[in-house]
């Protein structure tokens, strides 16, 4: 009896997990645009950081 109950619980939990994973919300145009803005801002930040390092190196007399 205990084995049957455990098997039933596993089957029910598996079905719930499958159902919840299938209900994932689709990305809308605003969310997609927001992600693209985040990527662009991140790239710009990296370029600004690189420029700052180059300025510091130039101020010290080092060249890259």
N, C-alpha and C positions, 0 to 999 in steps of 0.2 A: 504493500500500500504506500509506503513512504517513497519508494522509487517512482511510482506512478504520479504521485503528487509533485515530486521534484521535476519530473519530465514536463508535466502540465505547466508548472511555473516557468520553466525555461522557454517553453513554446510561447506562452503569453508574453513574456518579457521580450523575446525576439521579435514578435509581431509588433509590439509597441515601439521598439527601437526602429524597426523598418518603416513603420508608419510615420514616425516623427522625422526621420531623415528624408522622407519623400516630400514632406511639407515645407521644404526650404523655400523662402521667399525669393522671387526673381529680382534681380537688380534693375532698378529703374534708371531713366536717363539722368536724373539729378544726382543719384548716387554714383553713377559712372563718371559724370563730369567732376564730381567732388574728388574721386580717386585720382583722376587725371591732374587736377589742380594740386593735390598733395604730392604727386610724383614730380611735377614741375617745380614746386617750391623746394622740395628736397634737393633736386638737382641744382637749383640756383644757390641754395645754401652751401652745397659742396663746392661750387665754383667760387663763391665769395670767400670761403675758408681757404681754398687753394691760393686765391689772389692775396689774401692776408699773409699767408706763409711766404709767398714770393716777395712781398713788400718787406717783411721782416728780414729775409735773406739779403735783399738788396741793401737794406739799411746797415747790415753787418758787413757788407762787402762780399758776401757769398753769391755765386751765380749757379743756377741750376740749368 
